[in-house]
Amino acid sequence: MNHDVTLRRVVRSEWTKVRSIRSTWIMLAVAALLTLGLAAAFGYGYGQQVRTGELAGTPAAAVSTTFIGLDLFALVTGVFGVLQLTGEYGSGLIRRSLTAVPRCVPLIAAKAVVLLALLVPLSVTVSLTSFLLCQALAGSSGAGLGDDGAVRAVLGASAYPVATALMGLGLGALLRHTAGAVTGFVAGFLIIPALLPAALPQQIQDETLQYLPIAAAQAVYALTPEGPVRLLGPAAGALVLVAWVVAVLAAGTVLLRRRDA
């Protein structure tokens, strides 16, 4: 990277690329609205079940209901992360990017910074609004931000889609092909974790599945460890999730450096 190419300038260039593509904003807006709609629907359904006696309502259950549909938003942001790099390979723009920024580390770092700048405020807004909508429609059975663990759950849920976007970016650098990277992301993040419990003995499930990215992410915002997979504690889940993000981004960066664009 020559003296004229600074990280700040690369970040500015990457931000220009992202904001100039209309489909970026449409995709994220649709995903956000669908997530809010799911939170509202789940909140209303939860309130109805409590009122009819089908469920014993608790603040922890009310908070957890908010984020049942969050996987949808995390899936979209993960694919969005993939496209930040594979889209350039598909269009041939990657050659111009690597000509302007010969070293791969600043290029990946700039793309990660842009993802953070775009998705952190959006994710916080979606998570907080989902919580408020869900609890409002749950009625008297709902929880409030003052309830134990509620703020931590909202913040943890906000981190989940951001983490998937960064992992998607790393996976895009690893595979460089949109269809392959998106398929790999969906399979590795959602399909395989859903199938493994049927294939593994319970003891192995308890010892291993909690370290998968989706389980680690859920541990960050879940208020109880119970579920299809027994979750880690919030702090341990956050550490595992960060480790996944760093590992995938590092692997993608190393492989990108070794390949010809």
C-alpha positions as CSV (number, residue, x, y, z in Angstrom):
1,M,0.0,0.0,0.0
2,N,1.7,3.3,-1.0
3,H,1.7,6.4,1.0
4,D,-1.3,7.8,-0.9
5,V,-3.5,4.8,0.1
6,T,-4.7,5.1,3.7
7,L,-7.2,3.0,5.6
8,R,-9.4,6.1,5.8
9,R,-9.5,6.6,2.1
10,V,-10.1,2.9,1.5
11,V,-13.0,3.0,4.0
12,R,-14.4,6.1,2.1
13,S,-14.2,4.2,-1.2
14,E,-15.9,1.1,0.2
15,W,-18.7,3.3,1.7
16,T,-19.3,4.9,-1.6
17,K,-19.7,1.4,-3.2
18,V,-22.2,0.3,-0.6
19,R,-24.4,3.4,-0.6
20,S,-24.5,3.7,-4.4
21,I,-26.2,0.3,-4.8
22,R,-29.9,0.7,-4.3
23,S,-30.5,-3.1,-3.7
24,T,-28.4,-2.8,-0.6
25,W,-30.9,-0.5,1.1
26,I,-33.9,-2.4,-0.3
27,M,-32.6,-5.8,1.0
28,L,-31.8,-4.5,4.5
29,A,-35.1,-2.5,4.7
30,V,-37.2,-5.5,3.8
31,A,-35.3,-7.8,6.2
32,A,-35.7,-5.2,9.0
33,L,-39.5,-4.8,8.3
34,L,-40.0,-8.6,8.2
35,T,-38.1,-9.0,11.5
36,L,-40.3,-6.4,13.1
37,G,-43.4,-8.0,11.7
38,L,-42.4,-11.4,13.1
39,A,-41.6,-9.9,16.5
40,A,-45.1,-8.2,16.6
41,A,-46.8,-11.5,15.5
42,F,-44.9,-13.6,18.1
43,G,-45.6,-11.0,20.8
44,Y,-49.4,-11.1,20.1
45,G,-49.4,-14.9,19.9
46,Y,-47.5,-15.1,23.2
47,G,-49.9,-12.8,24.9
48,Q,-52.9,-14.8,23.7
49,Q,-51.4,-18.1,24.9
50,V,-50.8,-16.6,28.3
51,R,-54.3,-15.2,28.6
52,T,-55.8,-18.6,27.6
53,G,-53.7,-20.4,30.1
54,E,-51.6,-22.3,27.5
55,L,-48.4,-20.8,28.7
56,A,-47.3,-19.6,32.1
57,G,-46.0,-16.1,31.3
58,T,-42.7,-15.0,32.8
59,P,-40.5,-11.9,31.9
60,A,-37.8,-14.2,30.6
61,A,-40.2,-16.0,28.3
62,A,-41.6,-12.7,27.1
63,V,-38.1,-11.4,26.3
64,S,-37.1,-14.6,24.5
65,T,-40.3,-14.4,22.4
66,T,-39.0,-11.1,20.9
67,F,-36.1,-12.7,19.2
68,I,-37.5,-15.9,17.8
69,G,-37.5,-14.4,14.3
70,L,-34.0,-12.8,14.6
71,D,-32.4,-15.6,12.6
72,L,-34.1,-14.1,9.5
73,F,-32.4,-10.8,9.9
74,A,-29.0,-12.5,10.8
75,L,-29.3,-14.6,7.6
76,V,-29.8,-11.6,5.4
77,T,-27.0,-9.6,7.0
78,G,-24.7,-12.7,6.6
79,V,-25.6,-12.9,2.9
80,F,-25.0,-9.2,2.7
81,G,-21.5,-9.7,4.1
82,V,-20.8,-12.4,1.6
83,L,-21.8,-10.1,-1.3
84,Q,-19.4,-7.4,-0.2
85,L,-16.6,-9.5,-1.7
86,T,-18.1,-12.0,-4.0
87,G,-20.0,-9.3,-5.8
88,E,-16.7,-7.7,-6.8
89,Y,-15.4,-11.0,-8.1
90,G,-18.6,-11.5,-10.1
91,S,-18.4,-8.1,-11.7
92,G,-14.6,-8.0,-12.1
93,L,-14.3,-5.0,-9.8
94,I,-12.0,-6.9,-7.5
95,R,-9.1,-6.4,-9.9
96,R,-9.5,-2.6,-9.7
97,S,-9.9,-2.8,-5.9
98,L,-6.7,-4.8,-5.5
99,T,-4.8,-2.6,-8.0
100,A,-5.8,0.5,-5.9
101,V,-5.2,-1.4,-2.6
102,P,-2.5,-4.1,-3.4
103,R,-2.4,-5.3,0.2
104,C,-5.5,-7.4,1.1
105,V,-5.5,-6.6,4.8
106,P,-6.6,-2.9,4.4
107,L,-9.2,-3.9,1.9
108,I,-10.8,-6.5,4.2
109,A,-10.5,-4.2,7.2
110,A,-12.2,-1.3,5.3
111,K,-15.1,-3.6,4.2
112,A,-15.4,-4.7,7.8
113,V,-15.5,-1.1,9.1
114,V,-18.2,-0.2,6.6
115,L,-20.2,-3.2,7.6
116,L,-19.9,-2.1,11.3
117,A,-20.8,1.5,10.5
118,L,-23.9,0.4,8.6
119,L,-25.2,-2.5,10.6
120,V,-24.5,-1.6,14.2
121,P,-27.0,1.3,14.3
122,L,-29.5,-0.7,12.1
123,S,-29.2,-3.8,14.2
124,V,-29.7,-1.9,17.5
125,T,-32.7,-0.2,16.0
126,V,-34.2,-3.4,14.8
127,S,-33.6,-5.3,18.1
128,L,-34.9,-2.5,20.3
129,T,-38.0,-1.8,18.1
130,S,-38.7,-5.6,18.0
131,F,-38.6,-5.7,21.7
132,L,-40.9,-2.8,22.2
133,L,-43.4,-4.0,19.6
134,C,-43.4,-7.6,20.9
135,Q,-43.9,-6.6,24.5
136,A,-46.6,-4.0,23.6
137,L,-48.6,-6.6,21.7
138,A,-48.1,-9.2,24.5
139,G,-50.1,-6.8,26.7
140,S,-50.0,-7.4,30.4
141,S,-47.9,-10.5,29.9
142,G,-45.1,-8.6,28.3
143,A,-41.8,-7.5,29.8
144,G,-40.1,-4.1,30.1
145,L,-36.6,-2.9,29.6
146,G,-36.3,-2.6,33.4
147,D,-36.8,-6.4,33.8
148,D,-33.7,-8.4,34.7
149,G,-31.6,-9.2,31.7
150,A,-33.8,-7.3,29.2
151,V,-31.2,-4.7,28.2
152,R,-28.5,-7.3,27.9
153,A,-30.8,-9.4,25.7
154,V,-31.5,-6.4,23.4
155,L,-27.8,-5.6,23.1
156,G,-26.8,-9.2,22.6
157,A,-29.5,-9.6,19.9
158,S,-28.1,-6.5,18.2
159,A,-24.6,-8.1,18.0
160,Y,-25.9,-11.3,16.4
161,P,-26.6,-9.9,12.8
162,V,-23.4,-7.8,12.9
163,A,-21.4,-10.9,13.7
164,T,-23.0,-12.9,10.9
165,A,-22.2,-10.1,8.4
166,L,-18.5,-10.2,9.4
167,M,-18.4,-14.0,9.1
168,G,-20.2,-13.7,5.7
169,L,-17.4,-11.3,4.6
170,G,-14.8,-13.7,5.6
171,L,-16.5,-16.6,3.9
172,G,-16.8,-14.5,0.7
173,A,-13.1,-14.0,0.8
174,L,-12.5,-17.7,1.3
175,L,-14.8,-19.0,-1.5
176,R,-14.9,-15.9,-3.9
177,H,-18.0,-17.2,-5.6
178,T,-21.4,-15.9,-4.6
179,A,-23.5,-19.1,-5.0
180,G,-21.0,-21.2,-3.3
181,A,-20.4,-18.8,-0.4
182,V,-24.1,-18.1,0.2
183,T,-24.8,-21.9,0.1
184,G,-21.9,-22.5,2.5
185,F,-23.1,-19.8,4.8
186,V,-26.7,-21.0,4.9
187,A,-25.6,-24.7,5.3
188,G,-23.0,-24.0,7.9
189,F,-24.9,-21.5,9.9
190,L,-28.4,-22.8,9.8
191,I,-29.0,-26.2,8.1
192,I,-26.1,-28.3,9.6
193,P,-26.7,-27.0,13.2
194,A,-30.4,-28.0,12.8
195,L,-29.6,-31.5,11.5
196,L,-26.8,-32.4,13.9
197,P,-29.0,-33.0,17.0
198,A,-30.7,-35.9,15.1
199,A,-27.3,-37.4,14.2
200,L,-25.3,-37.1,17.5
201,P,-25.7,-38.8,20.9
202,Q,-27.0,-36.4,23.6
203,Q,-23.7,-36.3,25.5
204,I,-21.8,-35.2,22.4
205,Q,-24.6,-32.6,21.6
206,D,-24.2,-31.1,25.1
207,E,-20.4,-30.9,24.7
208,T,-20.1,-29.6,21.2
209,L,-23.2,-27.9,19.7
210,Q,-23.1,-25.0,22.1
211,Y,-19.9,-23.9,20.4
212,L,-21.5,-23.5,17.0
213,P,-21.8,-19.9,15.8
214,I,-25.6,-19.8,16.0
215,A,-25.7,-21.3,19.4
216,A,-23.0,-19.0,20.7
217,A,-24.9,-16.0,19.3
218,Q,-28.1,-17.2,21.0
219,A,-26.3,-17.5,24.3
220,V,-25.4,-13.8,24.1
221,Y,-29.1,-12.7,24.2
222,A,-30.9,-15.7,25.7
223,L,-32.0,-15.3,29.3
224,T,-32.1,-19.0,30.1
225,P,-29.7,-21.7,28.9
226,E,-32.5,-24.2,28.2
227,G,-33.5,-25.0,24.6
228,P,-32.9,-27.6,21.8
229,V,-29.2,-27.0,22.6
230,R,-28.0,-26.2,26.1
231,L,-26.3,-22.8,25.7
232,L,-23.2,-21.3,27.2
233,G,-23.4,-18.4,29.5
234,P,-23.6,-14.9,27.9
235,A,-19.9,-14.0,28.4
236,A,-18.7,-17.4,27.2
237,G,-21.1,-17.2,24.2
238,A,-19.7,-13.8,23.3
239,L,-16.1,-15.0,23.4
240,V,-16.9,-18.0,21.2
241,L,-18.8,-15.8,18.7
242,V,-15.9,-13.3,18.6
243,A,-13.5,-16.2,18.0
244,W,-15.6,-17.4,15.1
245,V,-15.7,-13.9,13.5
246,V,-11.9,-13.5,13.9
247,A,-11.1,-17.0,12.6
248,V,-13.3,-16.7,9.5
249,L,-12.1,-13.2,8.7
250,A,-8.5,-14.2,9.2
251,A,-8.8,-17.3,7.1
252,G,-10.5,-15.3,4.3
253,T,-7.8,-12.6,4.4
254,V,-4.9,-15.1,4.3
255,L,-6.4,-17.0,1.4
256,L,-7.2,-13.8,-0.5
257,R,-3.6,-12.7,-0.1
258,R,-2.3,-16.0,-1.5
259,R,-4.6,-16.1,-4.6
260,D,-4.5,-14.1,-7.7
261,A,-7.5,-11.8,-8.1
